[in-house]
Amino acid sequence: MRGQASAIFILGVNLIGFGLGPSIIAFFTDFIFSDDFALPYSMAMTALLIVPPSMIAFWRCLGAYRLHLSESNQWR
């Protein structure tokens, strides 16, 4: 069961990372900046949009991670 959960998680991360990441950068380059040489700015803008939701998700999951970590330490 743990392997299947890991596989689904990795599938989701890859679909989002490899699917949406380059598309968002291309969208910013083509439609927001309208300049092929604005690629660094598009990458920076994508990072600015992706990092805050990622940090929020991390902080929300940290409590459950700590709980499971303390439970797993009891098994040792």
Jmol script that loads the backbone (N, CA, C; Angstrom):
load data "model"
ATOM      1  N   MET A   1       0.820  -1.188   0.000  1.00  0.00           N
ATOM      2  CA  MET A   1       0.000   0.000   0.000  1.00  0.00           C
ATOM      3  C   MET A   1       0.868   1.258   0.000  1.00  0.00           C
ATOM      4  N   ARG A   2       1.970   1.212   0.755  1.00  0.00           N
ATOM      5  CA  ARG A   2       2.848   2.359   0.813  1.00  0.00           C
ATOM      6  C   ARG A   2       3.493   2.630  -0.542  1.00  0.00           C
ATOM      7  N   GLY A   3       3.834   1.569  -1.254  1.00  0.00           N
ATOM      8  CA  GLY A   3       4.427   1.709  -2.579  1.00  0.00           C
ATOM      9  C   GLY A   3       3.464   2.324  -3.575  1.00  0.00           C
ATOM     10  N   GLN A   4       2.203   1.933  -3.489  1.00  0.00           N
ATOM     11  CA  GLN A   4       1.197   2.505  -4.389  1.00  0.00           C
ATOM     12  C   GLN A   4       0.980   3.979  -4.082  1.00  0.00           C
ATOM     13  N   ALA A   5       0.959   4.335  -2.807  1.00  0.00           N
ATOM     14  CA  ALA A   5       0.796   5.746  -2.437  1.00  0.00           C
ATOM     15  C   ALA A   5       1.988   6.566  -2.930  1.00  0.00           C
ATOM     16  N   SER A   6       3.172   6.021  -2.784  1.00  0.00           N
ATOM     17  CA  SER A   6       4.369   6.715  -3.282  1.00  0.00           C
ATOM     18  C   SER A   6       4.328   6.866  -4.788  1.00  0.00           C
ATOM     19  N   ALA A   7       3.881   5.834  -5.486  1.00  0.00           N
ATOM     20  CA  ALA A   7       3.805   5.896  -6.950  1.00  0.00           C
ATOM     21  C   ALA A   7       2.805   6.945  -7.404  1.00  0.00           C
ATOM     22  N   ILE A   8       1.670   7.031  -6.732  1.00  0.00           N
ATOM     23  CA  ILE A   8       0.666   8.037  -7.092  1.00  0.00           C
ATOM     24  C   ILE A   8       1.191   9.434  -6.812  1.00  0.00           C
ATOM     25  N   PHE A   9       1.880   9.600  -5.690  1.00  0.00           N
ATOM     26  CA  PHE A   9       2.466  10.898  -5.353  1.00  0.00           C
ATOM     27  C   PHE A   9       3.499  11.317  -6.392  1.00  0.00           C
ATOM     28  N   ILE A  10       4.380  10.414  -6.750  1.00  0.00           N
ATOM     29  CA  ILE A  10       5.419  10.729  -7.730  1.00  0.00           C
ATOM     30  C   ILE A  10       4.806  11.010  -9.100  1.00  0.00           C
ATOM     31  N   LEU A  11       3.764  10.274  -9.461  1.00  0.00           N
ATOM     32  CA  LEU A  11       3.065  10.543 -10.715  1.00  0.00           C
ATOM     33  C   LEU A  11       2.489  11.948 -10.722  1.00  0.00           C
ATOM     34  N   GLY A  12       1.847  12.333  -9.642  1.00  0.00           N
ATOM     35  CA  GLY A  12       1.274  13.676  -9.555  1.00  0.00           C
ATOM     36  C   GLY A  12       2.327  14.761  -9.626  1.00  0.00           C
ATOM     37  N   VAL A  13       3.420  14.571  -8.897  1.00  0.00           N
ATOM     38  CA  VAL A  13       4.499  15.563  -8.918  1.00  0.00           C
ATOM     39  C   VAL A  13       5.086  15.685 -10.322  1.00  0.00           C
ATOM     40  N   ASN A  14       5.287  14.555 -10.994  1.00  0.00           N
ATOM     41  CA  ASN A  14       5.849  14.597 -12.344  1.00  0.00           C
ATOM     42  C   ASN A  14       4.883  15.228 -13.338  1.00  0.00           C
ATOM     43  N   LEU A  15       3.607  14.910 -13.230  1.00  0.00           N
ATOM     44  CA  LEU A  15       2.643  15.520 -14.154  1.00  0.00           C
ATOM     45  C   LEU A  15       2.576  17.030 -13.972  1.00  0.00           C
ATOM     46  N   ILE A  16       2.583  17.469 -12.733  1.00  0.00           N
ATOM     47  CA  ILE A  16       2.536  18.912 -12.480  1.00  0.00           C
ATOM     48  C   ILE A  16       3.864  19.556 -12.854  1.00  0.00           C
ATOM     49  N   GLY A  17       4.959  18.961 -12.398  1.00  0.00           N
ATOM     50  CA  GLY A  17       6.271  19.558 -12.628  1.00  0.00           C
ATOM     51  C   GLY A  17       6.695  19.575 -14.082  1.00  0.00           C
ATOM     52  N   PHE A  18       6.527  18.446 -14.755  1.00  0.00           N
ATOM     53  CA  PHE A  18       6.954  18.371 -16.151  1.00  0.00           C
ATOM     54  C   PHE A  18       5.876  18.836 -17.114  1.00  0.00           C
ATOM     55  N   GLY A  19       4.633  18.837 -16.687  1.00  0.00           N
ATOM     56  CA  GLY A  19       3.539  19.248 -17.564  1.00  0.00           C
ATOM     57  C   GLY A  19       3.213  20.725 -17.461  1.00  0.00           C
ATOM     58  N   LEU A  20       2.978  21.180 -16.253  1.00  0.00           N
ATOM     59  CA  LEU A  20       2.575  22.571 -16.074  1.00  0.00           C
ATOM     60  C   LEU A  20       3.749  23.536 -15.991  1.00  0.00           C
ATOM     61  N   GLY A  21       4.857  23.106 -15.436  1.00  0.00           N
ATOM     62  CA  GLY A  21       6.007  24.000 -15.263  1.00  0.00           C
ATOM     63  C   GLY A  21       6.467  24.662 -16.551  1.00  0.00           C
ATOM     64  N   PRO A  22       6.843  23.894 -17.558  1.00  0.00           N
ATOM     65  CA  PRO A  22       7.273  24.509 -18.808  1.00  0.00           C
ATOM     66  C   PRO A  22       6.152  25.289 -19.507  1.00  0.00           C
ATOM     67  N   SER A  23       4.921  24.838 -19.355  1.00  0.00           N
ATOM     68  CA  SER A  23       3.806  25.538 -19.990  1.00  0.00           C
ATOM     69  C   SER A  23       3.577  26.905 -19.358  1.00  0.00           C
ATOM     70  N   ILE A  24       3.716  26.982 -18.046  1.00  0.00           N
ATOM     71  CA  ILE A  24       3.546  28.272 -17.368  1.00  0.00           C
ATOM     72  C   ILE A  24       4.660  29.227 -17.772  1.00  0.00           C
ATOM     73  N   ILE A  25       5.886  28.726 -17.837  1.00  0.00           N
ATOM     74  CA  ILE A  25       7.004  29.574 -18.249  1.00  0.00           C
ATOM     75  C   ILE A  25       6.804  30.063 -19.683  1.00  0.00           C
ATOM     76  N   ALA A  26       6.355  29.180 -20.564  1.00  0.00           N
ATOM     77  CA  ALA A  26       6.098  29.584 -21.948  1.00  0.00           C
ATOM     78  C   ALA A  26       4.960  30.598 -22.026  1.00  0.00           C
ATOM     79  N   PHE A  27       3.929  30.415 -21.213  1.00  0.00           N
ATOM     80  CA  PHE A  27       2.816  31.374 -21.184  1.00  0.00           C
ATOM     81  C   PHE A  27       3.308  32.760 -20.781  1.00  0.00           C
ATOM     82  N   PHE A  28       4.109  32.829 -19.726  1.00  0.00           N
ATOM     83  CA  PHE A  28       4.628  34.124 -19.288  1.00  0.00           C
ATOM     84  C   PHE A  28       5.526  34.750 -20.347  1.00  0.00           C
ATOM     85  N   THR A  29       6.366  33.935 -20.969  1.00  0.00           N
ATOM     86  CA  THR A  29       7.283  34.451 -21.983  1.00  0.00           C
ATOM     87  C   THR A  29       6.517  34.984 -23.187  1.00  0.00           C
ATOM     88  N   ASP A  30       5.506  34.252 -23.640  1.00  0.00           N
ATOM     89  CA  ASP A  30       4.788  34.639 -24.856  1.00  0.00           C
ATOM     90  C   ASP A  30       3.733  35.710 -24.632  1.00  0.00           C
ATOM     91  N   PHE A  31       2.951  35.582 -23.564  1.00  0.00           N
ATOM     92  CA  PHE A  31       1.787  36.450 -23.426  1.00  0.00           C
ATOM     93  C   PHE A  31       1.947  37.573 -22.412  1.00  0.00           C
ATOM     94  N   ILE A  32       2.779  37.402 -21.426  1.00  0.00           N
ATOM     95  CA  ILE A  32       2.959  38.460 -20.433  1.00  0.00           C
ATOM     96  C   ILE A  32       4.095  39.388 -20.848  1.00  0.00           C
ATOM     97  N   PHE A  33       5.257  38.818 -21.161  1.00  0.00           N
ATOM     98  CA  PHE A  33       6.408  39.634 -21.518  1.00  0.00           C
ATOM     99  C   PHE A  33       6.523  39.884 -23.015  1.00  0.00           C
ATOM    100  N   SER A  34       5.989  39.008 -23.842  1.00  0.00           N
ATOM    101  CA  SER A  34       6.039  39.121 -25.309  1.00  0.00           C
ATOM    102  C   SER A  34       7.460  39.318 -25.832  1.00  0.00           C
ATOM    103  N   ASP A  35       8.396  38.634 -25.210  1.00  0.00           N
ATOM    104  CA  ASP A  35       9.794  38.749 -25.611  1.00  0.00           C
ATOM    105  C   ASP A  35      10.477  37.411 -25.352  1.00  0.00           C
ATOM    106  N   ASP A  36      11.120  36.872 -26.387  1.00  0.00           N
ATOM    107  CA  ASP A  36      11.798  35.584 -26.235  1.00  0.00           C
ATOM    108  C   ASP A  36      13.001  35.659 -25.308  1.00  0.00           C
ATOM    109  N   PHE A  37      13.544  36.844 -25.122  1.00  0.00           N
ATOM    110  CA  PHE A  37      14.706  36.994 -24.259  1.00  0.00           C
ATOM    111  C   PHE A  37      14.320  37.270 -22.805  1.00  0.00           C
ATOM    112  N   ALA A  38      13.040  37.212 -22.494  1.00  0.00           N
ATOM    113  CA  ALA A  38      12.571  37.431 -21.117  1.00  0.00           C
ATOM    114  C   ALA A  38      12.410  36.115 -20.368  1.00  0.00           C
ATOM    115  N   LEU A  39      13.080  35.090 -20.825  1.00  0.00           N
ATOM    116  CA  LEU A  39      12.974  33.784 -20.186  1.00  0.00           C
ATOM    117  C   LEU A  39      13.376  33.804 -18.709  1.00  0.00           C
ATOM    118  N   PRO A  40      14.468  34.486 -18.321  1.00  0.00           N
ATOM    119  CA  PRO A  40      14.793  34.522 -16.885  1.00  0.00           C
ATOM    120  C   PRO A  40      13.688  35.166 -16.043  1.00  0.00           C
ATOM    121  N   TYR A  41      13.049  36.182 -16.581  1.00  0.00           N
ATOM    122  CA  TYR A  41      11.963  36.842 -15.850  1.00  0.00           C
ATOM    123  C   TYR A  41      10.740  35.929 -15.752  1.00  0.00           C
ATOM    124  N   SER A  42      10.498  35.174 -16.795  1.00  0.00           N
ATOM    125  CA  SER A  42       9.388  34.220 -16.769  1.00  0.00           C
ATOM    126  C   SER A  42       9.633  33.123 -15.743  1.00  0.00           C
ATOM    127  N   MET A  43      10.863  32.655 -15.667  1.00  0.00           N
ATOM    128  CA  MET A  43      11.192  31.632 -14.685  1.00  0.00           C
ATOM    129  C   MET A  43      11.083  32.180 -13.266  1.00  0.00           C
ATOM    130  N   ALA A  44      11.523  33.417 -13.069  1.00  0.00           N
ATOM    131  CA  ALA A  44      11.422  34.029 -11.742  1.00  0.00           C
ATOM    132  C   ALA A  44       9.963  34.248 -11.356  1.00  0.00           C
ATOM    133  N   MET A  45       9.142  34.686 -12.291  1.00  0.00           N
ATOM    134  CA  MET A  45       7.727  34.906 -11.999  1.00  0.00           C
ATOM    135  C   MET A  45       7.025  33.585 -11.687  1.00  0.00           C
ATOM    136  N   THR A  46       7.387  32.533 -12.401  1.00  0.00           N
ATOM    137  CA  THR A  46       6.808  31.213 -12.118  1.00  0.00           C
ATOM    138  C   THR A  46       7.192  30.762 -10.720  1.00  0.00           C
ATOM    139  N   ALA A  47       8.446  30.960 -10.353  1.00  0.00           N
ATOM    140  CA  ALA A  47       8.884  30.588  -9.004  1.00  0.00           C
ATOM    141  C   ALA A  47       8.145  31.401  -7.948  1.00  0.00           C
ATOM    142  N   LEU A  48       7.924  32.683  -8.210  1.00  0.00           N
ATOM    143  CA  LEU A  48       7.195  33.515  -7.254  1.00  0.00           C
ATOM    144  C   LEU A  48       5.746  33.069  -7.088  1.00  0.00           C
ATOM    145  N   LEU A  49       5.176  32.492  -8.124  1.00  0.00           N
ATOM    146  CA  LEU A  49       3.804  32.007  -8.026  1.00  0.00           C
ATOM    147  C   LEU A  49       3.707  30.611  -7.413  1.00  0.00           C
ATOM    148  N   ILE A  50       4.716  29.787  -7.605  1.00  0.00           N
ATOM    149  CA  ILE A  50       4.671  28.404  -7.155  1.00  0.00           C
ATOM    150  C   ILE A  50       5.133  28.253  -5.705  1.00  0.00           C
ATOM    151  N   VAL A  51       6.101  29.038  -5.275  1.00  0.00           N
ATOM    152  CA  VAL A  51       6.683  28.858  -3.945  1.00  0.00           C
ATOM    153  C   VAL A  51       5.685  29.129  -2.816  1.00  0.00           C
ATOM    154  N   PRO A  52       4.892  30.207  -2.821  1.00  0.00           N
ATOM    155  CA  PRO A  52       3.967  30.422  -1.686  1.00  0.00           C
ATOM    156  C   PRO A  52       2.953  29.293  -1.474  1.00  0.00           C
ATOM    157  N   PRO A  53       2.260  28.777  -2.514  1.00  0.00           N
ATOM    158  CA  PRO A  53       1.369  27.643  -2.247  1.00  0.00           C
ATOM    159  C   PRO A  53       2.115  26.393  -1.780  1.00  0.00           C
ATOM    160  N   SER A  54       3.334  26.213  -2.280  1.00  0.00           N
ATOM    161  CA  SER A  54       4.133  25.064  -1.840  1.00  0.00           C
ATOM    162  C   SER A  54       4.499  25.191  -0.366  1.00  0.00           C
ATOM    163  N   MET A  55       4.843  26.388   0.070  1.00  0.00           N
ATOM    164  CA  MET A  55       5.173  26.592   1.477  1.00  0.00           C
ATOM    165  C   MET A  55       3.952  26.405   2.366  1.00  0.00           C
ATOM    166  N   ILE A  56       2.803  26.865   1.916  1.00  0.00           N
ATOM    167  CA  ILE A  56       1.575  26.683   2.681  1.00  0.00           C
ATOM    168  C   ILE A  56       1.250  25.203   2.810  1.00  0.00           C
ATOM    169  N   ALA A  57       1.369  24.464   1.725  1.00  0.00           N
ATOM    170  CA  ALA A  57       1.117  23.021   1.773  1.00  0.00           C
ATOM    171  C   ALA A  57       2.114  22.331   2.698  1.00  0.00           C
ATOM    172  N   PHE A  58       3.362  22.752   2.660  1.00  0.00           N
ATOM    173  CA  PHE A  58       4.386  22.174   3.529  1.00  0.00           C
ATOM    174  C   PHE A  58       4.047  22.403   4.993  1.00  0.00           C
ATOM    175  N   TRP A  59       3.707  23.633   5.338  1.00  0.00           N
ATOM    176  CA  TRP A  59       3.404  23.952   6.743  1.00  0.00           C
ATOM    177  C   TRP A  59       2.145  23.246   7.219  1.00  0.00           C
ATOM    178  N   ARG A  60       1.165  23.082   6.348  1.00  0.00           N
ATOM    179  CA  ARG A  60      -0.056  22.380   6.742  1.00  0.00           C
ATOM    180  C   ARG A  60       0.196  20.891   6.977  1.00  0.00           C
ATOM    181  N   CYS A  61       1.103  20.310   6.237  1.00  0.00           N
ATOM    182  CA  CYS A  61       1.389  18.877   6.363  1.00  0.00           C
ATOM    183  C   CYS A  61       2.425  18.577   7.439  1.00  0.00           C
ATOM    184  N   LEU A  62       3.101  19.583   7.937  1.00  0.00           N
ATOM    185  CA  LEU A  62       4.175  19.366   8.891  1.00  0.00           C
ATOM    186  C   LEU A  62       3.668  18.756  10.199  1.00  0.00           C
ATOM    187  N   GLY A  63       2.486  19.139  10.647  1.00  0.00           N
ATOM    188  CA  GLY A  63       1.936  18.568  11.871  1.00  0.00           C
ATOM    189  C   GLY A  63       1.690  17.079  11.754  1.00  0.00           C
ATOM    190  N   ALA A  64       1.097  16.662  10.652  1.00  0.00           N
ATOM    191  CA  ALA A  64       0.855  15.227  10.432  1.00  0.00           C
ATOM    192  C   ALA A  64       2.178  14.483  10.298  1.00  0.00           C
ATOM    193  N   TYR A  65       3.155  15.092   9.671  1.00  0.00           N
ATOM    194  CA  TYR A  65       4.468  14.450   9.537  1.00  0.00           C
ATOM    195  C   TYR A  65       5.095  14.240  10.912  1.00  0.00           C
ATOM    196  N   ARG A  66       5.033  15.259  11.754  1.00  0.00           N
ATOM    197  CA  ARG A  66       5.603  15.126  13.103  1.00  0.00           C
ATOM    198  C   ARG A  66       4.884  14.042  13.898  1.00  0.00           C
ATOM    199  N   LEU A  67       3.569  13.968  13.770  1.00  0.00           N
ATOM    200  CA  LEU A  67       2.802  12.945  14.471  1.00  0.00           C
ATOM    201  C   LEU A  67       3.232  11.551  14.033  1.00  0.00           C
ATOM    202  N   HIS A  68       3.333  11.326  12.739  1.00  0.00           N
ATOM    203  CA  HIS A  68       3.732  10.015  12.230  1.00  0.00           C
ATOM    204  C   HIS A  68       5.187   9.712  12.557  1.00  0.00           C
ATOM    205  N   LEU A  69       6.014  10.726  12.603  1.00  0.00           N
ATOM    206  CA  LEU A  69       7.415  10.524  12.971  1.00  0.00           C
ATOM    207  C   LEU A  69       7.530  10.080  14.421  1.00  0.00           C
ATOM    208  N   SER A  70       6.762  10.700  15.307  1.00  0.00           N
ATOM    209  CA  SER A  70       6.814  10.288  16.715  1.00  0.00           C
ATOM    210  C   SER A  70       6.239   8.882  16.900  1.00  0.00           C
ATOM    211  N   GLU A  71       5.217   8.537  16.120  1.00  0.00           N
ATOM    212  CA  GLU A  71       4.675   7.176  16.193  1.00  0.00           C
ATOM    213  C   GLU A  71       5.686   6.154  15.690  1.00  0.00           C
ATOM    214  N   SER A  72       6.410   6.494  14.648  1.00  0.00           N
ATOM    215  CA  SER A  72       7.388   5.536  14.104  1.00  0.00           C
ATOM    216  C   SER A  72       8.577   5.383  15.042  1.00  0.00           C
ATOM    217  N   ASN A  73       8.909   6.424  15.799  1.00  0.00           N
ATOM    218  CA  ASN A  73      10.014   6.293  16.754  1.00  0.00           C
ATOM    219  C   ASN A  73       9.660   5.379  17.913  1.00  0.00           C
ATOM    220  N   GLN A  74       8.386   5.216  18.202  1.00  0.00           N
ATOM    221  CA  GLN A  74       7.961   4.320  19.272  1.00  0.00           C
ATOM    222  C   GLN A  74       8.157   2.862  18.878  1.00  0.00           C
ATOM    223  N   TRP A  75       8.214   2.554  17.611  1.00  0.00           N
ATOM    224  CA  TRP A  75       8.351   1.178  17.145  1.00  0.00           C
ATOM    225  C   TRP A  75       9.772   0.668  17.253  1.00  0.00           C
ATOM    226  N   ARG A  76      10.706   1.559  17.413  1.00  0.00           N
ATOM    227  CA  ARG A  76      12.120   1.162  17.445  1.00  0.00           C
ATOM    228  C   ARG A  76      12.509   0.623  18.780  1.00  0.00           C
TER     229      ARG A  76
END
end "model"
wireframe off; spacefill off
backbone 0.3
color backbone group
